[in-house]
Amino acid sequence: MRMSDLRLKEVINICDGKRLGFITDACFDCKTGCILEFIIPGPAHICGFLGRDSEYVIPFGCVEQIGEDFVLIKAVTEECLKKYK
């Protein structure tokens, strides 16, 4: 699977049914080539006009299933939300 294929998949948390958004980036281990984390933009401010100040960083261990249209994760959403510095 290519990264461009992953960007078309929406991430859904199966713990609360919340749709987090679409994968924009991934962190890899340079030595092994394994995916470590998926990066998803955080919630927008006021209809997206004021931008975003956070992102979801989802460890690959939280991924339950990668399907044709969705990536299902099992994680505590608040713990995965990271603020920009």
C-alpha positions as CSV (number, residue, x, y, z in Angstrom):
1,M,0.0,0.0,0.0
2,R,1.3,3.5,-0.9
3,M,1.0,6.6,1.2
4,S,-1.2,8.1,-1.4
5,D,-3.7,5.3,-0.9
6,L,-3.7,5.9,2.9
7,R,-4.4,9.6,2.4
8,L,-7.8,8.7,0.9
9,K,-8.9,6.7,4.0
10,E,-10.8,8.3,6.8
11,V,-9.8,7.5,10.4
12,I,-12.5,6.4,12.8
13,N,-12.1,5.7,16.5
14,I,-14.0,2.6,17.4
15,C,-14.1,3.5,21.1
16,D,-16.4,6.4,20.6
17,G,-17.3,6.3,16.9
18,K,-15.7,9.7,16.3
19,R,-14.4,10.5,12.8
20,L,-11.0,12.1,13.2
21,G,-10.3,13.0,9.6
22,F,-7.9,11.8,6.8
23,I,-4.3,10.8,7.2
24,T,-2.0,13.6,6.1
25,D,1.4,12.2,7.1
26,A,3.1,9.2,8.7
27,C,6.3,8.8,10.8
28,F,8.6,5.9,9.8
29,D,11.5,4.1,11.5
30,C,14.4,4.8,9.2
31,K,16.2,1.6,10.0
32,T,13.3,-0.8,9.5
33,G,10.9,1.2,7.3
34,C,8.0,0.4,9.6
35,I,5.2,2.9,10.2
36,L,5.4,4.3,13.8
37,E,2.6,6.9,13.7
38,F,-0.1,8.4,11.6
39,I,-0.6,12.2,11.6
40,I,-4.2,13.7,11.2
41,P,-5.0,17.4,11.4
42,G,-6.8,18.3,14.6
43,P,-10.2,20.0,15.0
44,A,-10.6,23.3,13.2
45,H,-11.5,26.6,14.8
46,I,-14.8,28.4,13.8
47,C,-15.5,26.5,10.5
48,G,-11.8,26.3,9.7
49,F,-11.3,30.1,9.2
50,L,-8.8,30.4,12.0
51,G,-6.9,27.3,11.1
52,R,-5.8,24.5,13.4
53,D,-3.4,24.5,16.4
54,S,-3.2,20.8,17.0
55,E,-3.0,17.4,15.3
56,Y,-3.8,13.8,16.2
57,V,-0.7,11.6,16.5
58,I,-1.9,8.0,16.3
59,P,0.6,5.3,17.2
60,F,0.5,2.4,14.7
61,G,-0.2,0.0,17.5
62,C,-3.6,1.6,17.9
63,V,-4.7,0.7,14.4
64,E,-7.2,-2.2,14.5
65,Q,-7.9,-2.5,10.8
66,I,-7.2,-0.9,7.5
67,G,-10.1,-1.3,5.1
68,E,-10.9,-0.1,1.6
69,D,-12.3,3.3,2.8
70,F,-11.5,3.6,6.5
71,V,-8.8,3.1,9.0
72,L,-10.2,1.9,12.3
73,I,-8.3,2.8,15.5
74,K,-8.8,2.0,19.1
75,A,-7.4,4.9,21.2
76,V,-8.3,7.6,23.7
77,T,-8.7,10.6,21.4
78,E,-7.7,13.2,23.9
79,E,-4.4,11.5,24.6
80,C,-3.6,11.5,20.9
81,L,-4.3,15.2,20.4
82,K,-1.0,17.2,20.4
83,K,-0.8,21.0,20.4
84,Y,1.6,22.8,18.1
85,K,4.5,24.5,19.9
